[in-house]
Amino acid sequence: MKDVATNSEATAPDGIFTTPVDMAGRSVNWTVKEEEPQTSGDGNKPARAIRSFRWFLVCLSLLISALIYGLDTTIAADVQGSIVEAFGHVDQLAWIGAGFPLGSVAVVLPIVVLSTRFNMKWLYISSLVLFEVGSAVCGAAPNMNAIIVGRVIAGAGGAGLFLGCLNYFSTHHDGAI
């Protein structure tokens, strides 16, 4: 078995770091290239960085929206009794619980594709609007079918909220927007 120094790093002139790693008795070199500074989209000036209290507020609001998504996913179990009292139609009760995840699952892949092509901020805001529209449809529903449609719309918007949160925290871990 070869001895591999795990704490040594070699730096190439172009900013590439190579660190030998011992994995299962084999020497493996991992190469990591330093990232270029983020640009704001026009390619000329660097992206605006949010730090300290403003960064905390952005993160808090994103985490609250993820909490709202999780709450709306499970809220149907608590309100089933009052929905059946108001509208009847016990045969459609399962659709109230299944409508939200159905809308969420249906838009996951399109949201991922859209997030690679459009600005993440505007995709997040449009998902928030869609989520609120679906919630408003549920709140003003005159019958059981309208509640089901509202749950599906809210699920589609909620998936955008949740994926937007995950995307933000996975790509902007250093606090830059």
C-alpha contacts under 8 A as a table, 3 or more apart, distances in Angstrom:
res1	aa1	res2	aa2	distance
1	M	25	G	6.08
1	M	26	R	7.67
2	K	25	G	7.24
2	K	26	R	7.41
2	K	27	S	7.44
4	V	20	P	6.79
4	V	21	V	6.94
4	V	22	D	6.20
4	V	27	S	6.70
5	A	8	S	5.93
5	A	20	P	6.86
5	A	21	V	7.65
6	T	19	T	7.13
6	T	20	P	6.00
6	T	21	V	5.67
6	T	22	D	7.18
7	N	19	T	7.64
8	S	19	T	6.40
8	S	20	P	7.41
9	E	17	F	6.52
9	E	18	T	5.82
9	E	19	T	4.97
9	E	20	P	7.61
10	A	17	F	5.84
10	A	18	T	5.36
10	A	19	T	6.72
11	T	15	G	6.45
11	T	16	I	5.86
11	T	17	F	4.82
11	T	18	T	6.57
12	A	15	G	5.70
12	A	16	I	5.32
12	A	17	F	6.56
13	P	16	I	7.32
15	G	33	K	6.25
15	G	34	E	6.09
16	I	31	T	6.67
16	I	32	V	5.79
16	I	33	K	4.52
16	I	34	E	6.50
17	F	31	T	5.82
17	F	32	V	5.41
17	F	33	K	6.38
17	F	34	E	7.95
18	T	29	N	6.34
18	T	30	W	5.78
18	T	31	T	4.72
18	T	32	V	6.62
19	T	29	N	5.77
19	T	30	W	5.71
19	T	31	T	6.86
20	P	27	S	6.49
20	P	28	V	5.70
20	P	29	N	4.50
20	P	30	W	6.51
21	V	27	S	5.87
21	V	28	V	5.24
21	V	29	N	6.10
21	V	30	W	7.29
22	D	25	G	6.06
22	D	26	R	5.70
22	D	27	S	4.97
22	D	28	V	6.31
23	M	26	R	5.36
23	M	27	S	6.48
23	M	28	V	6.87
37	P	46	P	6.59
38	Q	46	P	5.71
38	Q	47	A	5.60
39	T	42	D	7.00
39	T	43	G	5.45
39	T	44	N	6.83
39	T	45	K	5.85
39	T	46	P	4.26
39	T	47	A	4.67
40	S	43	G	6.58
40	S	44	N	7.73
40	S	45	K	6.40
40	S	46	P	5.78
40	S	47	A	4.33
40	S	48	R	7.27
42	D	45	K	7.31
43	G	46	P	7.75
47	A	176	A	7.04
47	A	177	I	6.48
48	R	176	A	6.43
48	R	177	I	5.89
49	A	175	G	6.38
49	A	176	A	4.06
49	A	177	I	5.48
50	I	54	R	6.16
50	I	55	W	5.18
50	I	175	G	5.86
50	I	176	A	5.62
50	I	177	I	6.42
51	R	54	R	6.05
51	R	55	W	4.81
51	R	56	F	7.69
51	R	175	G	6.08
51	R	176	A	7.62
52	S	55	W	5.38
52	S	56	F	6.26
53	F	56	F	4.94
53	F	57	L	6.27
54	R	57	L	5.09
54	R	58	V	6.29
55	W	58	V	5.12
55	W	59	C	6.19
55	W	175	G	6.49
56	F	59	C	5.17
56	F	60	L	5.98
57	L	60	L	4.97
57	L	61	S	6.07
58	V	61	S	5.27
58	V	62	L	6.25
59	C	62	L	5.12
59	C	63	L	6.11
60	L	63	L	5.11
60	L	64	I	6.09
61	S	64	I	5.04
61	S	65	S	6.25
62	L	65	S	5.13
62	L	66	A	6.39
62	L	165	C	5.73
63	L	66	A	5.01
63	L	67	L	6.23
63	L	165	C	7.16
64	I	67	L	4.88
64	I	68	I	6.17
65	S	68	I	4.95
65	S	69	Y	6.22
65	S	161	L	6.65
65	S	162	F	7.33
65	S	165	C	7.95
66	A	69	Y	5.04
66	A	70	G	6.31
66	A	161	L	6.79
66	A	162	F	5.35
66	A	165	C	6.87
67	L	70	G	5.08
67	L	71	L	6.06
68	I	71	L	4.95
68	I	72	D	6.02
69	Y	72	D	5.22
69	Y	73	T	6.18
69	Y	158	G	5.53
69	Y	159	A	7.70
69	Y	161	L	7.35
69	Y	162	F	6.73
70	G	73	T	5.07
70	G	74	T	6.63
71	L	74	T	5.45
71	L	75	I	5.88
72	D	75	I	5.11
72	D	76	A	7.49
72	D	100	F	7.99
73	T	76	A	7.28
73	T	100	F	6.38
73	T	101	P	7.03
73	T	155	G	7.86
74	T	77	A	6.30
74	T	78	D	7.94
74	T	97	G	7.88
75	I	78	D	5.52
75	I	79	V	6.74
76	A	79	V	5.39
76	A	80	Q	6.03
76	A	96	I	6.49
76	A	97	G	5.39
77	A	80	Q	5.72
77	A	97	G	7.08
78	D	81	G	7.48
79	V	82	S	5.56
79	V	83	I	6.24
80	Q	83	I	5.14
80	Q	84	V	6.17
80	Q	93	L	7.18
81	G	84	V	5.31
81	G	85	E	6.27
82	S	85	E	4.99
82	S	86	A	6.11
83	I	86	A	5.12
83	I	87	F	5.92
83	I	88	G	7.23
83	I	144	M	7.99
84	V	87	F	5.35
84	V	88	G	4.47
84	V	89	H	6.55
84	V	90	V	6.22
84	V	93	L	7.52
85	E	88	G	5.76
87	F	143	N	6.05
87	F	144	M	6.11
88	G	144	M	7.91
89	H	92	Q	5.64
89	H	93	L	6.93
89	H	144	M	7.18
90	V	93	L	5.14
91	D	94	A	7.32
92	Q	95	W	5.54
92	Q	96	I	7.27
92	Q	144	M	7.45
93	L	96	I	5.52
93	L	97	G	7.28
94	A	97	G	5.47
94	A	98	A	6.19
95	W	98	A	4.81
95	W	99	G	5.36
95	W	148	I	6.31
96	I	99	G	5.37
96	I	100	F	7.37
96	I	147	I	7.14
96	I	148	I	5.40
96	I	151	R	6.81
97	G	100	F	6.60
97	G	101	P	7.83
98	A	101	P	5.72
98	A	102	L	6.00
99	G	102	L	5.01
99	G	103	G	6.19
99	G	148	I	5.97
99	G	149	V	7.45
99	G	151	R	5.35
99	G	152	V	4.77
99	G	155	G	7.28
100	F	103	G	5.29
100	F	104	S	6.26
100	F	151	R	4.91
100	F	152	V	4.87
100	F	153	I	7.58
100	F	154	A	6.57
100	F	155	G	4.24
100	F	156	A	7.54
101	P	104	S	4.84
101	P	105	V	5.96
101	P	152	V	7.55
101	P	155	G	6.01
102	L	105	V	5.35
102	L	106	A	6.09
102	L	152	V	6.44
102	L	155	G	7.08
103	G	106	A	5.22
103	G	107	V	6.63
103	G	151	R	7.60
103	G	152	V	4.43
103	G	153	I	6.26
103	G	154	A	7.33
103	G	155	G	4.52
103	G	156	A	4.53
104	S	107	V	5.71
104	S	108	V	6.47
104	S	152	V	7.57
104	S	155	G	4.58
104	S	156	A	4.60
104	S	157	G	7.45
104	S	158	G	6.68
104	S	159	A	4.90
105	V	108	V	5.49
105	V	156	A	7.71
105	V	159	A	7.61
106	A	109	L	7.58
106	A	156	A	7.22
107	V	110	P	5.35
107	V	111	I	5.99
107	V	156	A	5.90
107	V	159	A	7.11
107	V	160	G	7.95
108	V	111	I	5.28
108	V	112	V	6.30
108	V	159	A	6.61
108	V	160	G	7.61
109	L	112	V	5.10
109	L	113	V	6.31
110	P	113	V	5.11
110	P	114	L	6.04
111	I	114	L	4.97
111	I	115	S	5.96
111	I	160	G	6.44
111	I	163	L	7.91
112	V	115	S	5.12
112	V	116	T	6.61
113	V	116	T	5.39
113	V	117	R	6.71
114	L	117	R	5.16
114	L	118	F	5.80
114	L	123	L	7.67
115	S	118	F	5.48
115	S	119	N	6.86
115	S	120	M	5.83
115	S	123	L	6.95
118	F	122	W	7.70
118	F	123	L	7.02
119	N	122	W	5.65
119	N	123	L	6.37
120	M	123	L	5.11
120	M	124	Y	6.06
120	M	164	G	7.07
120	M	168	Y	7.91
121	K	124	Y	5.15
121	K	125	I	6.24
122	W	125	I	4.96
122	W	126	S	6.04
123	L	126	S	5.17
123	L	127	S	6.14
123	L	160	G	7.54
123	L	164	G	7.74
124	Y	127	S	5.06
124	Y	128	L	6.19
124	Y	160	G	6.32
124	Y	161	L	5.93
124	Y	164	G	5.62
125	I	128	L	4.97
125	I	129	V	6.28
126	S	129	V	5.03
126	S	130	L	6.17
126	S	157	G	7.88
127	S	130	L	5.01
127	S	131	F	6.06
127	S	156	A	7.71
127	S	157	G	4.45
127	S	158	G	6.78
127	S	159	A	7.78
127	S	160	G	5.01
127	S	161	L	5.82
128	L	131	F	5.04
128	L	132	E	6.18
128	L	157	G	6.06
128	L	158	G	7.22
128	L	160	G	7.53
128	L	161	L	6.24
129	V	132	E	5.09
129	V	133	V	6.10
129	V	157	G	7.32
130	L	133	V	5.05
130	L	134	G	6.22
130	L	153	I	6.77
130	L	154	A	6.49
130	L	156	A	7.34
130	L	157	G	4.74
130	L	158	G	7.96
131	F	134	G	5.21
131	F	135	S	6.23
131	F	153	I	6.67
131	F	154	A	4.25
131	F	155	G	6.91
131	F	156	A	7.01
131	F	157	G	4.09
131	F	158	G	5.51
132	E	135	S	4.94
132	E	136	A	6.05
132	E	154	A	6.80
132	E	157	G	7.81
133	V	136	A	5.03
133	V	137	V	6.18
133	V	150	G	7.76
133	V	153	I	7.42
133	V	154	A	7.00
134	G	137	V	5.08
134	G	138	C	6.30
134	G	149	V	7.75
134	G	150	G	4.39
134	G	151	R	6.14
134	G	152	V	7.30
134	G	153	I	4.68
134	G	154	A	4.09
134	G	155	G	7.79
134	G	157	G	7.76
135	S	138	C	5.06
135	S	139	G	6.17
135	S	150	G	6.23
135	S	151	R	7.09
135	S	153	I	7.99
135	S	154	A	5.78
136	A	139	G	4.94
136	A	140	A	6.12
136	A	150	G	7.51
137	V	140	A	5.28
137	V	141	A	5.72
137	V	146	A	6.89
137	V	147	I	6.83
137	V	149	V	7.82
137	V	150	G	4.92
138	C	141	A	5.14
138	C	146	A	6.71
138	C	147	I	4.64
138	C	148	I	7.64
138	C	149	V	7.85
138	C	150	G	4.84
138	C	151	R	6.59
139	G	147	I	7.81
141	A	144	M	7.31
141	A	146	A	5.16
141	A	147	I	5.53
142	P	146	A	6.69
143	N	146	A	5.57
143	N	147	I	6.73
144	M	147	I	5.16
144	M	148	I	6.38
145	N	148	I	5.12
145	N	149	V	6.25
146	A	149	V	5.09
146	A	150	G	6.01
147	I	150	G	5.01
147	I	151	R	6.10
148	I	151	R	5.08
148	I	152	V	6.35
149	V	152	V	5.16
149	V	153	I	6.28
150	G	153	I	5.10
150	G	154	A	6.00
151	R	154	A	5.03
151	R	155	G	5.97
152	V	155	G	5.00
152	V	156	A	6.31
153	I	156	A	5.17
153	I	157	G	6.41
154	A	157	G	5.15
154	A	158	G	5.84
155	G	158	G	4.86
155	G	159	A	6.12
156	A	159	A	5.39
156	A	160	G	6.74
157	G	160	G	5.17
157	G	161	L	6.41
158	G	161	L	4.92
158	G	162	F	6.16
159	A	162	F	5.15
159	A	163	L	5.97
160	G	163	L	5.19
160	G	164	G	5.75
161	L	164	G	5.05
161	L	165	C	6.25
162	F	165	C	5.16
162	F	166	L	6.35
163	L	166	L	5.00
163	L	167	N	5.89
164	G	167	N	5.00
164	G	168	Y	5.97
165	C	168	Y	5.16
165	C	169	F	6.23
166	L	169	F	5.36
166	L	170	S	6.01
167	N	170	S	5.18
167	N	171	T	6.02
168	Y	171	T	5.43
168	Y	172	H	5.55
168	Y	173	H	7.77
169	F	172	H	5.37
169	F	173	H	5.48
170	S	173	H	6.06
172	H	175	G	5.62
172	H	176	A	5.80
172	H	177	I	6.69
173	H	176	A	7.62
